[in-house]
Amino acid sequence: MAGHHAKYDDMVESSGLTMENHRRCSARAGKGKRLWKKVKYQLVEYHCLPGYLRDNEYILGHYRSEWPLKQALLSVFSIHNETLNVWTHLIGFFLFLALTIYTAMKVPKHSVKEDLANIIAPLMMRPITRWPFFAFLGGAMFCLLASSVCHLLSCHSERMAYIMLRLDYAGIAALISTSFYPPVYYSFMCNPLLCNLYLLSITLLGISTILFSLLPVFQNPEFRTIRASLFFGMGLSGVAPILHKLYLFWGEPEVFRTTGYEILMGALYGIGALVYATRIPERWKPGKFDIAGHSHQLFHILVVAGAYTHYRAGLVYLRWRDLRGC
Ligand SMILES: [Zn+2]
């Protein structure tokens, strides 16, 4: 250990840094080129980060700081405090890609049981349009991939972090907006005016959230709660069409089933937003959850679980409308 460090200890002394500082901020210190390469892409601690990378003071170490794009991209395969943030949503993206392919291939086709129903009651089996369902799947894939890339590349530079964060917020707003499409479309498709009014409102709300997130103040750490509340409020506005749906179709089993899924999804997203805003558990034991178990990773898993719940609800809507028509 001591021998290994001897060379760059000299370098550190010559550059006027204390040993302690060097160990902690090695990625930002020193001049010797060959030695420099060895220590360049080491992970650093929170207090060594430039201001724009300081987001969560309860995550103490294992930060990548101002890495070139190539190294940042390759870091998808190494361990640092964003590894699981990247992978939770990358796996989520591939899950939704698989669900999209599965839905496109299987769901519109009739099963034997459905064909039987078709013979018995041909008028009842008219598959209705799938676009609202695919809009949701597209929104989910965009959100998950954007988030994953954001976590991977934000450490590159201030400019990159700025662009990536906007992409991340746009992804969240897109996921929430497109999540409204299947329930709203399939609940109110027989009343085009009402249906379009709901779809237009949520689309405009989504677009204004994205525009608001473009304001520079939006990314300040003090805005964490406001960010969470804004997205939370957007999701909460979904209560209106759900109550409306229950009022119109009270007593139909599919309506209760979809509402059950929607309550579960709301709970998952709600807990996610709460964990994100409170930064539990790392606030209780700073530094203990740097690599695994910190709030952002829990938030990511809850988002994927919430979106999957919504996918299941979407399948119930499709089947319900295929059978029921208008
Ligand atoms: Zn994230």
Residues whose N, C-alpha, C, O or C-beta is under 5 A from the ligand:
A	BS01	ZN	S147
